[in-house]
Amino acid sequence: MKDTIMKTDRMILRKMRRDDAENLLEIFSDPTAMEYYPSTKNEKQTLQMGKRNCRIFSLSIKFFILSH
């Protein structure tokens, strides 16, 4: 996979993609997971953040996703 940075038996470290938004929404809308952030995010805010991060990524600032 072109996006893959590193792969082990238990995880994959890869570049963030637009289709990560659904999984990120699960985290960003969870008050426990977002305890140390100013607020939780709704679907629209998550999509906006994903677009922003993908745009930033194109500027060589790196955001990664750990998956299994």
C-alpha positions in Angstrom: 0.0 0.0 0.0 1.4 3.4 -1.0 0.2 5.1 2.1 1.9 2.6 4.5 4.9 4.0 6.5 5.5 1.0 8.7 3.8 -2.4 9.2 4.1 -5.0 12.0 2.0 -8.1 12.8 -0.2 -6.0 15.0 -0.5 -2.6 13.4 -0.1 -0.4 10.3 1.2 3.1 10.4 -0.1 5.0 7.4 -0.9 8.4 6.0 -4.3 9.9 6.9 -7.0 9.5 4.2 -10.3 11.1 3.7 -12.1 7.9 4.3 -10.8 7.9 7.9 -13.5 10.4 8.9 -16.1 7.8 10.0 -13.6 6.2 12.4 -12.3 9.6 13.6 -15.9 10.7 14.3 -16.3 7.8 16.7 -13.3 9.1 18.7 -14.0 12.9 18.3 -17.6 12.6 19.4 -16.7 10.6 22.5 -16.5 12.8 25.6 -14.1 10.4 27.4 -11.7 10.3 24.4 -11.8 14.1 24.1 -11.5 14.8 27.8 -8.4 16.9 27.3 -9.6 18.8 24.2 -11.8 21.9 24.3 -14.8 20.0 23.1 -16.1 17.0 21.2 -16.7 17.2 17.4 -19.8 16.5 15.4 -19.8 15.0 11.9 -19.4 18.3 10.1 -16.5 19.4 12.3 -14.8 16.0 11.8 -15.1 16.3 8.0 -13.7 19.9 8.1 -10.8 18.8 10.3 -10.1 15.8 7.9 -10.1 18.1 4.9 -7.8 20.6 6.7 -5.4 17.8 7.7 -5.3 16.3 4.2 -4.5 19.8 2.9 -1.8 20.3 5.5 -0.5 16.9 4.7 0.1 18.0 1.1 2.3 20.8 2.6 4.6 18.1 4.0 3.4 18.3 7.6 2.7 14.7 8.5 -0.4 13.2 10.1 -0.6 9.4 10.5 -3.2 6.8 11.4 -2.5 3.7 13.4 -4.7 0.8 12.4 -4.8 -2.9 13.0 
